Amino acid sequence: MQEQGFDLTASHEQADVIFINTCAIRDKAEQTIRKRLAQFNQVKNNKPGLIIGVLGCMAERLKTQLLEEEKIVDLVAGPDAYRDLPQLVQEVDEGHRAVNTFLSREETYADISPVRVHTNGVTAFISIMRGCDNMCSFCVVPFTRGRERSRDPHSIVKEAHVLFQQGYREVTLLGQNVDSYQWSPNTTLKGKAAIEKSGTTDIVNFAQLLSQVAQVHPDLRVRFSTSHPKDITDEVLYTMKAYDNICKYIHLPAQSGNTRILQHMNRTYDRNWYLQKILAIRHILGEGCGISSDMIAGFCSETEEEHQDTLSLMDVVQYDFAYMFYYSERPGTLAARRYEDDVPLAVKKRRLAEIIAKQRVHSLVQNKKNIGQQFQVLIEGPSKRSDEYLQGRNSANKVVIFPKKHYQKGQYVNVRITDCTAATLLGRVISCV
């Protein structure tokens, strides 16, 4: 868009074009987007030339409804169509409604450097892959984002180098399932060009990519998300152990603690297999490695006993924190086509409340273990509650809050933990790194 003469504005009242980037994983996200569209259409009533576009997963799923039935947007671009945005805007200027929701088998945006807005200047995300080949029955992602394809490792490492030079001190490698990252020169360039670009003709897996990014600079922290339990390997775990700047934290969504429900979800592992993976993480990386999870309450046909299995799994693992939701059926998914959404909403909400309450207890227990310990913390900025305090995260992805004094954003400091809540660690700086 910048190459076509467009620039950013901080105010939607001043905008000529408004793009809303969307997610379709949960119904709540779509309802939030609809409220924003209603607000922007009120602005458009007083500014007829305003162009409103919906981008991303919701655009892919609801293109006909948004464009033709409700007529609340002017253009729709799917997650693989962002390069076409200037042309789509031109089509709207010419009096047409514009749409491109083609799902690509190759698009990774590897050659595009993102414009990073509303950032703290310390931490940044790097997309390493797009799409998903897993067919979890509850998930709409394979239908809205297409098949899995991995980005050229050369471009990923280059982006990490540039970010470090710009002052960023932490990058998070992002993918729907990072552990299935696999890149071969044959997937993009051929022959000599592939060798010159990648430096090798070998396939690069996630552990190898992780190592390459860690070697950008010892002061550049590396995180990643999300890991599918079926794909995270001991090679990845030993790579994490080998580099001090690879953070010791793994987001490993379980979704349920019951084997039948896991099979119903098409997660391709059972309860015992998942618990063995947790043991492997703690054996290789130690008890200090942070582990978090996703949990879904009230999936199709879940019984009370099966819900109790989820609670007991949480008791066994003792997650540091978790993202917890009750099941909301997404149109087009395998579950929507095959299963009845038969758990009453009141039961879903009650089960979710029990999961949240248990996790709050576990988070507090895990945080209390850190009292008296010392952690290296990357300062990300002021605390949300007071400018007199700063906050950052330790390697295990726990938020640490401490008095501001003379310390600055982007610094590494050693903090001794003196107290905690279920959500944060509290401490004081004992030295700069």
N, C-alpha and C positions, 0 to 999 in steps of 0.2 A: 504494500500500500504506500509506503514512503517513496518507493521508486516511481510511483505514479503521481507524486505531488501531494499526498495526504500527510497530515500530521496529527498528533494526539492532542486531545483536550481533556482537562480534568472535569469538565462540566457537561452533562448530557444536554443541557439547555443550549449550549453553544455548538453542538455537533451538527454536522450535515449528514453523517452516517453513524448509526449505532449498531455495533455487532454484539450479540449476546452469546457467549460461549457456554455450551450446555452439557449436562450429564443426564443420562437416562437410567442409571442403575437403580434409583429408588424413586418412588412416586412423589415423595416430599420435594425432591429436587425439581421435578417437572412443575409442581404446583408453585414453587418459588419463582420459577421462570415465567409462568403465566401472570403472576402478580406484577412482575417487572414489565412485561409486555403491555399490560393494561396501563401502567404509569407512562410508558414511553408513547403509547398511542394517544394519550391525553396531550402530551407535548406536541405530537404531530398534528393534532386538530388545529393548533395555533401556528403550525409551521408545516404547511402542506408538502414542501419539497424534501422533508426529512426522510431518509431511507433507513428502514429498520431491517436488520438481517439476523437470522438465527443460525448459529454454527454448531458443529459437533454432533454428539450422539442423539440428542433429542431431535435435531434437524433431520437426521437420517430416518428416525422412526416415525415422525409425524409430519413429514413434508407436505403431503396432500391436505391434511387437516389444516395446517397453519396457513398454507398459501391459498387454497381454493375454497375450503369450506368456511373457515373463520375469517380469512383475509385480514389477518392482523400483522403480517410481515410482508416485506417486499422481495426478499431473497432468502434462499435457504442453501447452505453449503455444508456438506457432510465433512467428517473428520479428515478425509483424504483430498479435499477440494479447495484448500485454502489458497493454493497458487492461483486459482481461477477468480479470486475475489474482485480484482480490478475489472475484469471482463463482466462479471455478474453485476457490479455496480453500474457499469456502462449500459447494460441491457435494461436496468431499471430506469436509468436516465432517458432511455429511448421509449419508455412507456410500457415495458413488459415486466411481468413477474419472472424472476430468474431463479433457477435451481440447478445444482450439481451435487448429487449425493452418490456419485460413482465410488465404489470401494475398490481401492487399488491393491494389487499383490506386491507392489514394489515401493510405494511411497513411504519414505521415512523422514523427509525434510532434512536430510543429513547436511545439505549444503546451505541451509538457512540459519543464520545466527539470530536467535530470538532477541527482540527488544524487551528488556526486563524492566517492568514498571511496578511501582508499589513494592519494591524490594528493600530489605534492610541493608543491602550491600555487602553482606557477610556470607549468607547462605544462598545457594542456587540449585535449581533442578536441571538435570540433563536427561532428556528422553533418549533411551537406548533402543527401544523397540516399539512397535505398534501392533494392535490387534491381539487376538487370542485364539488358540487352537483348542483350548479346553471347552467342553460343552457342559459345564455345571448347569443343572436343570433350572436353577432359579435365576440365572444370569443372562442379561440381554446383550452383554458386550460383544460376543462373537457375531451377533446379528447387526450391530450398529457400527462396529469398528473393523470388521473383516478379519481375515486370516493373519496369523502371526508372521511378522517379518522383522529382522534385526538390522540395525543401523551399522554402517561401516565403522569398525573400531577406531580407525585413523581419525575420522571426524569427531568421534566422542572424546578421544584423548586431546585433540587439538582444542576443542571447546573448553575442556578442563584447564588446559594451559592458559588460554585467553582469560578465563574467569579468574585464575590465580593472579595473573598480571594486572587485572583490574581491581584487585583487592579482596576478592572473595576468598574465604578460608574454609568453606565446606561445600561439597557438592553431594547431591542425592541422585543416584542413578535410578531412573523411573521406567517401569514397564508393568503391564498387566500381570506378567509373570517373568520377572527378571532372570530367574534361574534357568529358564529354557532358552535364554539368549544363545544364538549360534549363528555365526557369520562366516561365509565362505566367499572368496573372491569371485567365484563363478556366479554368485547371486546378483552381482552388479556388473563389474568390469570383467574383461577377458584377457588372458595371456599376460603380456608384458605390462600393460597398463595396470592390471590388478596387482602385480608384484610390486610395482613402483609405489602404488598408493597404500597398500597394506603392509609392505615390508616382508610379506610371507605368502606362501601359497597354502598354508595350513588353515584348517577350520579354527576359528577362535570361539571358545566357549565362555560362559560367564565368569568362571574362576580366573581365566586368563585375562579377560577384560578388566576385572576387578584389580588384578595385579598391575596392569598397565596404567590404570588411572591412579593407583596408589603411588606409583613411581613418578608422577608429575612433580610432586614436591612433598617433603616430609611434613610441612606445615599445612598441607591441604587435607582436611578431613574428608573421608569418603563414607557415605551411607548408601543404602539401596532399599527399594521397596517396589513391588510386593513379592514375597516368596510363596510359591505353591508348595505345600508339604511334599508332594510326590516328586518334585524336581530338585530340591535343594540337596546338594551332594556333600560328602565329606571333603572333596577337593575344595569346594567353596569355603567350608569351615576352616580348613587348614590354611587357606589363603588369608582369611580374616585373621587368624592367629599369627601369621608371619609378618604382618604389617601393623605397627603401632597406630598408624593414622587411618586404618579401616576400623570404623566404630564397631564396638561389640554390642550390636543390637540387631535383632531379627524379628520382623513382623511375619508371623507364621499363622495365617488364619485357619482355625479349626472348623468353624461354622456350626458344628454340633459335636456332642460327646458320645453320640449313639451310633453304632455301626449301621443299623438299618436305615436310619435317617441319612447318614453319609452316603450310603448306596443310592437312596432315593434322590439325593442331590447330585449324584454322579460325580462324587469327589475322587473316586478311584483309590481310596485308602480306607482303612478301618481304624477304629479307636486305638487298638494296640499298636498298629503301625505308626500312628501319629505320636503316641507316647514314646516309642522307641526313637523317633526322630528328635524329640525333646531331650531324651537321655544323651543322644549323640552330641547335640549342641552343648550341653552342660559338661559332658566329658571332655570335649575338645577345647571349648572356650571358657570353661569354668562357670561357677555360680554367679559371677558378676555380669555375665552377658544378659542384657535386657531382652525379654521376650514379650511380645504382645500378640493379640489375636483379634479376629472378627468372630462374632457370634450372632446367629439368627435364631430368634425365638418363634415358635409356633409355625414351623414349616409344615407343609401339607401332611396330614395324617399323624403328626407328632402326638404321642400319648403323654400322659403325665409322668409315667415311668421313664420314658425316653428323655423328657425334659430334665428329670433328675440326673440322668447320665451326663448331661451337659454341665450341670452344677458340680457333679462329682469329678469330672474332668478338670474343671477349674480348680477344685481343691487339690488335685494331684499336681497340676502344673504350677499353680500360683503365679499367674501372669503379672507383670509389672503394670500393665494397663491394657485396655481392650476397647474396640469399637463395637457397639452392641445395638442391634436393631430387631424389631419384630418383622416377620415376613410380610412383604407386600408384593402381590403378584404383578409381574411385568408382562404385558402383552407380547406375544411372539416367542416367548421362551418355551423350552421343553416342558417345564412344569405347568405352564398355562395351558398347553395343549393336551397334556397327559393326565394331570392330577387335579383333583378338586381342592380348592382352597377352603378346607373344611374346619379349620381351627377358629372358633369365634374370636372376634377382635378383642373382647374383654379378657379372654384367656391369654391371647398373645401379649397384651399389655401387662397382665399380671406376671406372666413368666419373664418378660423382659425386665420388669421391676426387680424380680428376684435375682436375675443375672447381674443387673447393675449393682444391686446392694452387695452381692457377694464379691464382685470385682472391687468395689470401694474398700471392702475389708482387706482383700488381698493386696491392693495397692498400698494401703497404709502399713501393712505388715512388712512388705518388701522395702518400703522407704525407711522404716524404722531400723532395718538392718544396716542402713548406710550412715546412721548417726555415729559420729566419731571418725568416719573414714574421710580420706582426702581424694579429691577428683580434679582432673584437669578439665576446665570449662572454657568454651569459646564464647566470649561475650557477644550477644546478638543485639542488645539494646536495652532501653529502660524497662523496668518491670511494668506490667499492665496496670498495677494498682498505685504505684508511686514513682515519681521521677527521682526520688532519693535512693532508689535501689536499681540495680542492674539485674538482668537475667541472661542465662545461656543454658546450654545443655551439656551433660557429661557424655561419655562414650556410649553409655547404655540408654541414651535418649531421654534421660530424666531432666526436667526443668529445675535449674538451681538458681535461687534468688539470694542476693547478698548486697551489703551497703555499697553505694556508688563510689564514694571518695574520689580519687583521681583516675580511676580506671576508665578505659575507653572501649567503645564498640570495635570488635575485630581483634581484640587482644586475647591471648590465652593466659589464664590465671589458674593457680592451684587454690582450691576452696576446701576448707574443712567443714563438714556438715555438723551443724549444732542442733537442728530440729527439723521437723517435717510435717507436712499434711499428707492426705491421700494423693494429692495432685502434684506437689512440689517438694523439693528439698530446700532447706534454708541453711545458710552458712556464712562464713567470713573468709576473705581472701588471706592467705598466709604467705603467698609469694607470686611474682609474675614468672611466666615461663620464658 
